[in-house]
Amino acid sequence: MPRLKNATRAVWCVVIAAAVLLLCSKSSPLFVLNDWMDANIFFTMGKSMFNGKVLYRDVFDHKGPVLYLLYGIGWLLDHTGFTGVLVLEIAAFAVFLGFGLQTASLLTGRELHPAWAMLPAAAIAAGRSFSHGGSAEEFLLPFLAAALYGLLAVLVQNSRMSRRMVLLQGVLAGCALWLKYTVLGFYLVWVLVLAAFYGRRGWWKELGRSCGIYLVGMALATLPWVLYFGIHGALKDWFTAYFYDNLFLYSGTGGGVGALVQHIWWAVRDALPVAALLLLFFLWAGWSRRWGAAAAVCLLAVGLAGTSLMGGYLVYYGLVLAVFAPLGLVPLTVLAAKMTANRNSPGALGFVLPGVGLVLGLIFCWVSSPNAPLRGRPADSMPQVRFAEQIQETPQATVLNYGTLDGGFYTASGVLPPCRYFCVTNMPLQEQWTEQDALMENGGVGYVVALAGNLQDRFPRYHCIDQCSYDGGEGTVTWYLYRRQ
């Protein structure tokens, strides 16, 4: 019977995740292409990796290798689009919702109908911080949700975490670290809270063993990448791009407590429904005197915000805080239980209220997603598709995305990048421009795409053969297509 319940919950989570992401993520077939530049960088890195290029050494970006691995798997499923990435988004979001339901059930002491998952799902996916879809923060949610559930289970049940679970949590933490290391604050607080819990009960030997097992788990998640980069002689490239460049070169908007407070405020503004759900949880925790759970969640949120929002701020940075959104189900389901005459009957707590929430969530996603106006655009209105048709007319065509972030032309045309710096990132690295300019001066590629319409003045071998203006949700831009003469 428990297996059947788990299977039913899993199906519900997958269906809800698929429904909200189909409406809100640009990776969905309701959108011609996910034109978000960051997602296309990840896609280009992933497909390059699966075509024999070495990350960071042969193709450059500054996110973690786990993210590129995921996008590479997505490329295997769809070579010129984001259908494969959408499948992985749905899987990740479903796992996140599953852990969220388990956490809420743990705190309420009753099994919740899985339709309740629609409320946090819609609040997250239709929020501004969800951005375009396919962000690193989105793929981090299941890892963070697993850790949140594991910690709260220990606190609520007043028991030790099994060593097998400690090992699993260590592996998941290692995967998160190599996806985007800015969540390190969350995991540091997680370990400290668990250590304090063990210490107060005098479980010192078990604490020592658990710390060792946790580190072994992280090492197991790290070992494949050490082997991958070590075999290819790219350990230095890995650490330089992922740690040194991010810590010392990546430009932010300042630091300090003042910047952190401002960025938290922006994150709340950009994910207001999520913030409302978290606030409901804290109000319930205060009313019901669940101080331990509330304190743990508060500390985790502070740790997560401290390393994710301290430096610069982009609209999707705050999405990681959505890991706490399912906690808002606790007060809502408690209230629903009080509205039910017989708490063991299906009634409001069973399906009526969550069913209503299911419908309202879908409507909310359809109307409120910032990507809603971009659904159903004609394919020929997108420069990526329009230019790709012309590029593909040339056998074994080569393309350079010049002077800006990856606009999605490598993706749409199915072409591999011609050089390490296949686009120009936000890193202040002069090598990016040097390599791209040299390639242009030597006529090293057949086609060039750029946001500048006067490249023929600097590089007379290239003539503009097409241009296309469109709005990807962040203002109108004009892309130009050049061909080598």
C-alpha positions, 0 to 999 in steps of 0.5 A: 500500500505505501508503494502505491501511495508513493507511485500515485504521489509521483504521478501527480507531481510529474503531471503538475510539474509538466503542466506548469512548465509547459505554460511557463518555461520557454523550453516548452513546445508552446514557445518556438525556442528558449531564446534566453542567452544563459540557457543557450550557453549551457546548451552549447557547453553541454552539446560540446562536451558530448561531442568530445570538447573538454569543458572550460579548456575547449569551450568556456563558461563559468557555471558548474559541470553538473549543469552542462552534463544535464544540458548535454543529456537534453541535447541527446534528446533534441539536437536543435531545441529544448524538448530534452531540457524540458524533460529534465526540467519536469523531472527535477521539478517533480522531484522537488514537489515530491520532497516538498509534499513529504516535508509538509506532510511531516510537519502536519502529521498527515498525508496530504493529497498530492494535488496540493503541490499545485500551489507552490508549483504555480507560485514558483513557475509563474513568478518573475524569478523563474525567468525564462526556464532552465536556470541553474537555480531551477535545477538546484531545487530538488537537491535543496528540497532533499536536504531540507526534508532530511534535516526537518525529519531528524528534528521533528522525529527527534532521531538520528539520520541513518548513515545511508541517508547521510551518505546520500545527502553528501552525494547530493550536496556534492552534485549541488556544489558542482552545479552552482557553488553559491548554495554553499551557505545552505549546506554549511548551515545544514551541517551546523544545525545537524551537528548542534542537534547531535551535540545537545543529545551527546551523540558525539561518536555518531556525529563524528561518523556522520561527518566523515560519511557526509564528506565521503558522499561529497567526494563520491560526487566530486571524483568523476569530475576529478577523473574527467578533467584530470584525464584531459589535463584540464584540472587547472582550467576547471578550477580557474574558470569555476572558482577563481574567475567567479570569485575574483573577476565576475562583476557584481553590484557590490557586497556587504550587509546593505547589498544583501538586504537590498537583494533579498528585498528584490528577491521577495519582490520578484517571487512574491507568491513564494514569499507569501507562502514562506511567511504563512509557514512562519506565522503557523510555526509561531502560533503552534510553537514549532520553534525548532522547525522555524529556527532551522528554516530561518537559518537555512534561508539566511545561509542560502541568501548569504551566498546566493545573493550577497554579490550581484543580483539577477532576477533568477538568483532568488529562485533558490529560495523557492525551496521553502515554498512548499512549507506554506502548505502546512498552515493551509492544510491545517486550516482545511482540516479545521474546516472539515467536520470529519478530518478522516473523510476526503472532504475539503482536506482530501480533494475539494480544496486542492482540486480548486487550487489545481484549477486556479494554479493553472489559470495563474500560470497561464495569465501571470507568467512573465513569458505568457505574451511570448507563447505561440510566436510564429517561427519565422519571427525568431532570428534564431530559426530564420538564420538557421535555415540560411546557415543550414543551406551550407554543408558543414557550415561554421558559425561565430556568435560575435561580441555578446552572449550566446543568442541561440544560433548554435542551438537552432542551427545544430552547429558546434562552436568554432573556438573556446570563446564561442560567445562573449560572457560577462567575465572581464576577460580580454582573451574573449575579444582577442580570440573572436577578433582574430577569427574574424580577421582571418575569415575563420568562419563561414557565418557570423551572428551579432547584435552590431550592424556595422561589422563589415567596417572592421571585417570587410570579408563579411557582408550582412545578408539578413537582419531580424528584430524581435522582443524576447521579453527584455526589450526589442533587439536586432540580430544581424547575420553575416556571411564570409565573401 
